Amino acid sequence: MNTQERKNDLLQIIEHLDITPTMYKNAEEKYKNLAAYLESKGIEADMYPQGSFALGTVIRPTVRDPNAGYDLDFVCQVHAMREDTTPAELRKLIEDALTSSDLYGGKLTIHDECFTVTYANIGNYGFSIDIVPAVNESEQVKACLQQKAAYPDLISTSIAIPKKEPDVYTWLTNNPKGYLAWFNGINNPFSEHSWENSREKIFRENNAVYASVEEIPPALNRSSIQRVIQILKYHRDVFYSKYPNGEDIKPISAIINTIVVKMADGIRPDISVFDLLDFITTELAIYAERQKLPEQMFSSKYPNRNVIQIQDNKWMICNPANPEDNLADKWNEDMRIPRVFFRWCSCVHHDLIDSFKESDEAFRSIVEGAFGQKMVSDVWGEKYRPIPARPIQALHAAKPWG
């Protein structure tokens, strides 16, 4: 049993789900073309990635559809203040520009939260770009947020985006640039540690895309923090797909991102992916005790555990870039959500840490349950499967007499 080999093989599965360098270049080109098109229509705006594409934690959604494409999120921040327009007017501005285009009109799907442009497949997989319209948040709102913020320096990049209420659109404060700055502030030492080996590997595997190692964009590098987030996101998708209402109760990616980064803050940046995963899931097992212990008893028993909190009998996971955004709001509406969340965390530790001690056959079976049989077979082939016994041919069998 070679534990390090098993860890490397698990990382191969995650790498298989990550966005490829070819897809990355294509997506970057597409969103820049979209920005140029909007500018040609007289819309002055900045188009920039948010979510997994910005954070380097993209995972292809393959649980229900093995051929599913990548969903990439972008903000279209129009050069205007919140006071200059209404949410409905902002949406109409972007919608009219996109629907009038011969290039984008036929690829467009209109949602309450965003506009989706779906592109044809590149290789085996397609991708879509979700465009969230936005304007600069008002100075008054920013001033209020800075008074409450644990990281006041992040607030200046806050934006206002349209949010659909039952009958009308209202403004919702968001801050993807601030969140990215916070994320990078903690992740950068981890990323710098892995960069040298990472870009050499990327170049060896993609020398048809890049002419030299120097051309590899740092955005393709994956630190131990980013890999742990990718592992958790995909394991989450498989785990919750087994629940009838899994989509309604599974933790949003922002919760996973925030928990992992906050817990990794202060850890040595050369930590391995699975040592970090072990640490995170062990910490989450401690936080699971919040379900049973009174807050004062928990704080006394486990001091300085404040990533996941309970305040006034309400679960709290604070968005570091927006003090008014409790990422765990839904946990307080449905108590099944935190209960299943901590059950999932325990399952992650069993599947991806404890399983290294198992036999080859048991290890493969556990990983197939965690990532799906097809995904494991696509990457591993028959590795870790028991070798079937060869039938004895009677003609050549040894005779029991001398």
C-alpha positions as CSV (number, residue, x, y, z in Angstrom):
1,M,0.0,0.0,0.0
2,N,1.6,3.3,-1.2
3,T,-0.2,6.2,0.5
4,Q,1.6,8.9,-1.5
5,E,0.7,7.1,-4.8
6,R,-2.9,7.1,-3.8
7,K,-2.9,10.8,-3.0
8,N,-1.3,11.5,-6.4
9,D,-4.0,9.4,-8.1
10,L,-6.8,11.3,-6.2
11,L,-5.2,14.6,-7.4
12,Q,-5.4,13.3,-11.0
13,I,-9.1,13.0,-10.6
14,I,-9.4,16.7,-9.5
15,E,-7.0,17.8,-12.3
16,H,-9.3,16.0,-14.7
17,L,-12.2,18.1,-13.5
18,D,-10.4,21.4,-13.6
19,I,-10.6,23.8,-16.5
20,T,-7.9,23.1,-19.2
21,P,-5.4,25.7,-20.3
22,T,-7.1,25.6,-23.8
23,M,-10.5,26.2,-22.2
24,Y,-9.1,28.9,-20.0
25,K,-7.6,30.8,-22.9
26,N,-10.8,30.5,-24.8
27,A,-13.0,31.7,-22.0
28,E,-10.7,34.7,-21.4
29,E,-10.9,35.6,-25.1
30,K,-14.7,35.2,-25.1
31,Y,-15.4,37.4,-22.1
32,K,-13.1,40.1,-23.4
33,N,-14.9,40.0,-26.7
34,L,-18.2,40.4,-24.9
35,A,-16.8,43.5,-23.1
36,A,-15.7,44.9,-26.4
37,Y,-19.1,44.3,-28.0
38,L,-20.9,46.1,-25.2
39,E,-18.5,49.0,-25.5
40,S,-19.3,49.1,-29.2
41,K,-22.9,49.5,-28.2
42,G,-22.1,52.6,-26.1
43,I,-22.0,50.8,-22.8
44,E,-19.0,51.8,-20.7
45,A,-18.4,48.9,-18.4
46,D,-15.7,46.6,-16.8
47,M,-16.2,42.9,-17.4
48,Y,-14.3,40.8,-14.9
49,P,-14.6,37.2,-13.5
50,Q,-16.0,36.3,-10.1
51,G,-16.5,33.1,-8.3
52,S,-14.5,30.0,-9.2
53,F,-13.0,31.4,-12.4
54,A,-11.5,34.3,-10.5
55,L,-10.5,32.2,-7.5
56,G,-8.9,29.3,-9.5
57,T,-11.3,26.7,-8.1
58,V,-13.3,25.7,-11.2
59,I,-14.9,22.3,-11.2
60,R,-16.8,20.9,-14.1
61,P,-20.4,20.0,-12.9
62,T,-20.4,16.3,-13.9
63,V,-22.5,14.6,-11.3
64,R,-25.8,14.4,-13.1
65,D,-24.5,14.9,-16.6
66,P,-21.0,13.4,-17.4
67,N,-20.8,15.7,-20.4
68,A,-21.8,18.9,-18.7
69,G,-19.8,22.0,-19.5
70,Y,-18.3,24.7,-17.3
71,D,-20.4,27.5,-15.9
72,L,-18.2,30.6,-15.5
73,D,-19.4,33.8,-13.7
74,F,-18.6,37.3,-14.7
75,V,-19.6,40.8,-13.6
76,C,-20.5,43.5,-16.1
77,Q,-20.0,46.6,-14.0
78,V,-21.4,49.6,-15.8
79,H,-19.6,52.9,-15.1
80,A,-22.4,54.4,-13.1
81,M,-23.5,54.8,-9.5
82,R,-26.4,53.1,-7.8
83,E,-28.2,56.4,-7.7
84,D,-27.9,56.9,-11.5
85,T,-30.3,54.1,-12.5
86,T,-32.7,51.5,-11.3
87,P,-32.1,47.7,-11.2
88,A,-34.7,47.2,-13.9
89,E,-33.2,49.8,-16.2
90,L,-29.7,48.3,-15.7
91,R,-30.9,44.9,-16.6
92,K,-32.8,46.2,-19.7
93,L,-29.6,48.0,-20.9
94,I,-27.6,44.8,-20.9
95,E,-30.5,42.6,-22.2
96,D,-31.2,44.9,-25.1
97,A,-27.6,45.0,-26.2
98,L,-27.2,41.2,-26.1
99,T,-30.5,40.3,-27.7
100,S,-29.9,42.7,-30.6
101,S,-26.6,41.0,-31.5
102,D,-26.5,38.5,-34.3
103,L,-23.6,36.8,-32.5
104,Y,-25.0,36.7,-29.0
105,G,-28.7,36.8,-29.4
106,G,-29.1,33.2,-30.4
107,K,-26.8,32.0,-27.6
108,L,-28.6,34.0,-24.8
109,T,-30.7,32.7,-22.0
110,I,-32.3,35.2,-19.7
111,H,-32.5,34.4,-15.9
112,D,-33.6,36.4,-12.9
113,E,-30.1,36.7,-11.6
114,C,-28.0,36.9,-14.8
115,F,-27.8,36.5,-18.5
116,T,-26.2,33.3,-19.8
117,V,-24.3,33.1,-23.1
118,T,-23.7,29.4,-24.1
119,Y,-20.9,28.5,-26.4
120,A,-20.2,25.5,-28.6
121,N,-18.0,22.7,-27.3
122,I,-14.3,23.0,-27.4
123,G,-13.0,19.4,-27.4
124,N,-15.3,17.3,-25.3
125,Y,-16.8,20.1,-23.2
126,G,-18.7,23.3,-23.7
127,F,-19.0,26.3,-21.4
128,S,-21.3,29.1,-20.6
129,I,-20.7,32.6,-19.3
130,D,-23.1,34.0,-16.7
131,I,-23.2,37.8,-16.8
132,V,-24.3,39.7,-13.7
133,P,-25.0,43.4,-14.4
134,A,-23.8,45.8,-11.7
135,V,-23.1,49.4,-10.9
136,N,-20.9,51.0,-8.2
137,E,-22.4,50.9,-4.8
138,S,-23.3,54.2,-3.2
139,E,-20.8,56.0,-1.0
140,Q,-23.4,56.1,1.8
141,V,-23.8,52.3,1.8
142,K,-20.0,51.8,1.6
143,A,-19.6,54.1,4.6
144,C,-22.1,52.1,6.6
145,L,-20.4,48.8,5.7
146,Q,-16.9,50.1,6.7
147,Q,-18.2,50.8,10.2
148,K,-19.2,47.2,10.6
149,A,-16.4,45.5,8.5
150,A,-13.7,43.3,9.9
151,Y,-11.7,44.2,6.8
152,P,-12.8,47.9,6.0
153,D,-10.1,48.2,3.3
154,L,-12.1,45.7,1.2
155,I,-15.3,47.7,1.1
156,S,-14.3,50.3,-1.5
157,T,-14.9,47.9,-4.4
158,S,-18.5,47.1,-3.3
159,I,-21.1,47.0,-6.2
160,A,-24.9,46.9,-6.4
161,I,-26.5,44.2,-8.5
162,P,-30.2,43.6,-9.4
163,K,-32.0,41.1,-7.2
164,K,-35.4,39.7,-8.2
165,E,-38.1,40.1,-5.5
166,P,-41.6,38.6,-6.2
167,D,-42.7,41.5,-8.4
168,V,-39.8,44.0,-8.8
169,Y,-36.0,44.2,-8.9
170,T,-34.2,45.7,-6.0
171,W,-30.5,46.4,-5.3
172,L,-28.3,43.9,-3.5
173,T,-24.8,44.7,-2.3
174,N,-22.0,42.5,-3.5
175,N,-18.2,42.7,-3.5
176,P,-16.5,40.0,-5.6
177,K,-13.3,42.2,-6.0
178,G,-13.1,42.6,-2.3
179,Y,-13.6,38.9,-1.7
180,L,-10.9,38.1,-4.3
181,A,-8.5,40.5,-2.6
182,W,-9.1,38.8,0.8
183,F,-8.8,35.3,-0.8
184,N,-5.5,36.2,-2.5
185,G,-4.1,37.8,0.6
186,I,-4.1,34.4,2.3
187,N,-3.7,32.2,-0.7
188,N,-0.7,33.9,-2.3
189,P,2.0,32.4,-0.1
190,F,0.6,28.9,-0.8
191,S,0.4,29.7,-4.5
192,E,4.0,31.0,-4.6
193,H,5.2,27.8,-3.0
194,S,3.6,25.5,-5.6
195,W,4.2,27.8,-8.7
196,E,7.6,26.6,-9.9
197,N,6.7,22.9,-10.1
198,S,3.2,23.6,-11.2
199,R,4.1,25.7,-14.3
200,E,6.7,23.2,-15.4
201,K,4.0,20.4,-15.2
202,I,1.5,22.6,-17.1
203,F,4.0,23.3,-19.8
204,R,5.0,19.7,-20.3
205,E,1.3,18.7,-20.7
206,N,0.3,21.7,-22.8
207,N,3.3,22.6,-25.0
208,A,1.0,22.8,-28.0
209,V,-0.8,25.7,-26.3
210,Y,2.2,27.6,-24.8
211,A,5.5,28.2,-26.5
212,S,7.5,28.5,-23.3
213,V,7.2,28.1,-19.5
214,E,7.2,31.9,-19.2
215,E,3.9,32.0,-21.1
216,I,2.0,30.0,-18.5
217,P,-0.4,32.4,-16.7
218,P,-0.3,32.2,-12.9
219,A,-4.1,31.9,-12.9
220,L,-3.6,28.2,-14.0
221,N,-1.5,27.4,-10.9
222,R,-3.3,25.6,-8.1
223,S,-2.2,25.9,-4.4
224,S,-3.0,23.4,-1.7
225,I,-5.9,25.7,-0.7
226,Q,-7.3,25.8,-4.2
227,R,-7.1,22.0,-4.6
228,V,-8.8,21.4,-1.2
229,I,-11.6,23.6,-2.3
230,Q,-12.0,21.8,-5.6
231,I,-12.0,18.4,-3.8
232,L,-14.6,19.6,-1.3
233,K,-16.8,21.1,-4.0
234,Y,-16.9,18.0,-6.2
235,H,-17.3,15.6,-3.2
236,R,-20.2,17.8,-2.1
237,D,-21.9,17.6,-5.5
238,V,-21.7,13.8,-5.4
239,F,-22.7,13.5,-1.8
240,Y,-25.7,15.8,-2.1
241,S,-26.9,14.3,-5.4
242,K,-27.9,11.3,-3.4
243,Y,-30.5,13.3,-1.5
244,P,-33.9,13.9,-3.1
245,N,-33.7,17.6,-2.3
246,G,-29.9,17.8,-2.4
247,E,-29.7,21.0,-4.4
248,D,-31.8,22.8,-1.9
249,I,-29.7,21.9,1.2
250,K,-26.1,21.6,-0.1
251,P,-23.6,24.3,1.1
252,I,-23.0,27.1,-1.4
253,S,-19.4,27.3,-2.8
254,A,-18.9,30.6,-1.0
255,I,-19.2,28.7,2.4
256,I,-16.6,26.2,1.3
257,N,-14.2,28.8,0.0
258,T,-14.6,31.0,3.2
259,I,-14.2,28.1,5.6
260,V,-11.1,26.7,3.9
261,V,-9.3,30.0,3.6
262,K,-10.1,31.2,7.1
263,M,-8.9,27.9,8.6
264,A,-5.7,27.9,6.4
265,D,-4.8,31.4,7.5
266,G,-1.6,31.1,9.5
267,I,-0.7,27.6,8.4
268,R,2.7,27.0,6.8
269,P,2.3,27.5,3.0
270,D,4.2,24.3,2.1
271,I,1.5,22.1,3.6
272,S,0.4,19.3,1.2
273,V,-3.1,19.1,-0.2
274,F,-4.1,16.1,1.9
275,D,-2.5,17.3,5.1
276,L,-4.5,20.5,4.7
277,L,-7.7,18.5,3.9
278,D,-7.1,16.4,7.0
279,F,-6.7,19.6,9.1
280,I,-9.8,21.2,7.7
281,T,-12.1,18.2,8.2
282,T,-10.7,17.6,11.7
283,E,-11.5,21.2,12.6
284,L,-15.0,20.8,11.1
285,A,-15.5,17.8,13.3
286,I,-14.9,20.1,16.3
287,Y,-17.3,22.7,14.9
288,A,-19.9,20.0,14.6
289,E,-20.1,20.1,18.4
290,R,-21.8,23.5,18.2
291,Q,-25.0,21.6,17.4
292,K,-25.0,20.1,20.9
293,L,-23.0,22.4,23.2
294,P,-24.2,25.7,24.5
295,E,-22.2,28.6,23.0
296,Q,-20.4,29.5,26.2
297,M,-19.4,25.8,26.8
298,F,-18.2,25.4,23.3
299,S,-16.1,28.6,23.4
300,S,-14.6,27.5,26.7
301,K,-13.8,24.1,25.4
302,Y,-12.5,25.2,22.0
303,P,-11.2,28.8,22.3
304,N,-10.6,30.8,19.1
305,R,-12.9,28.7,17.0
306,N,-14.9,31.5,15.3
307,V,-15.1,30.5,11.6
308,I,-18.5,29.1,12.1
309,Q,-20.4,30.8,14.9
310,I,-23.8,30.8,16.6
311,Q,-25.0,34.3,17.7
312,D,-28.4,34.8,19.2
313,N,-29.2,31.2,18.4
314,K,-28.4,31.8,14.7
315,W,-25.7,30.2,12.6
316,M,-23.2,32.7,11.3
317,I,-20.5,32.4,8.6
318,C,-19.5,36.0,7.8
319,N,-18.6,37.1,4.3
320,P,-15.2,38.9,4.8
321,A,-15.9,41.4,2.0
322,N,-19.5,42.2,3.1
323,P,-20.3,42.4,6.9
324,E,-24.1,42.3,6.1
325,D,-23.8,39.0,4.2
326,N,-24.3,36.0,6.5
327,L,-23.4,33.1,4.2
328,A,-25.2,30.7,6.5
329,D,-28.6,32.5,6.3
330,K,-30.3,29.4,5.0
331,W,-29.0,27.3,7.9
332,N,-31.3,29.2,10.1
333,E,-34.4,28.6,7.9
334,D,-33.9,24.8,7.7
335,M,-32.1,23.0,10.5
336,R,-31.5,20.0,8.2
337,I,-28.9,22.1,6.4
338,P,-26.3,22.3,9.2
339,R,-27.0,18.8,10.3
340,V,-26.4,17.3,6.9
341,F,-23.4,19.7,6.3
342,F,-21.5,18.2,9.3
343,R,-22.5,14.7,8.3
344,W,-21.0,15.5,4.9
345,C,-17.8,16.8,6.5
346,S,-17.4,13.6,8.4
347,C,-17.9,11.6,5.2
348,V,-15.2,13.6,3.4
349,H,-12.7,12.6,6.1
350,H,-13.7,9.0,5.9
351,D,-13.6,8.9,2.1
352,L,-10.4,10.9,1.4
353,I,-8.3,10.6,4.6
354,D,-9.2,7.3,6.4
355,S,-9.5,5.4,3.1
356,F,-5.7,5.5,2.6
357,K,-5.4,2.7,5.2
358,E,-7.8,0.4,3.3
359,S,-7.0,-2.4,0.9
360,D,-6.8,-1.5,-2.8
361,E,-10.2,-2.9,-3.5
362,A,-11.9,-1.1,-0.6
363,F,-10.0,2.1,-1.4
364,R,-11.2,2.1,-5.0
365,S,-14.8,1.4,-3.9
366,I,-14.8,4.3,-1.4
367,V,-13.4,6.7,-4.0
368,E,-15.9,5.6,-6.6
369,G,-18.6,6.4,-4.0
370,A,-17.0,9.8,-3.5
371,F,-16.4,10.8,-7.1
372,G,-18.6,8.5,-9.2
373,Q,-17.7,5.3,-10.9
374,K,-17.4,6.8,-14.4
375,M,-15.1,9.6,-13.3
376,V,-12.8,7.2,-11.5
377,S,-12.7,4.7,-14.4
378,D,-12.0,7.6,-16.9
379,V,-8.9,8.6,-14.9
380,W,-7.7,5.3,-13.3
381,G,-8.8,2.7,-15.7
382,E,-8.6,-0.6,-13.8
383,K,-6.1,0.4,-11.2
384,Y,-6.8,-0.8,-7.6
385,R,-9.3,-3.4,-8.9
386,P,-8.6,-7.0,-7.9
387,I,-6.9,-9.0,-10.6
388,P,-9.4,-11.8,-11.5
389,A,-8.1,-15.3,-10.9
390,R,-7.2,-17.1,-14.2
391,P,-9.3,-20.2,-14.6
392,I,-7.3,-23.5,-14.4
393,Q,-7.2,-25.3,-17.7
394,A,-7.8,-29.0,-16.9
395,L,-5.5,-30.0,-19.7
396,H,-2.5,-28.4,-18.1
397,A,-3.4,-28.8,-14.4
398,A,-0.9,-30.4,-12.2
399,K,-1.8,-34.1,-11.5
400,P,-2.3,-35.0,-7.8
401,W,-0.2,-38.1,-8.3
402,G,3.5,-38.5,-8.7
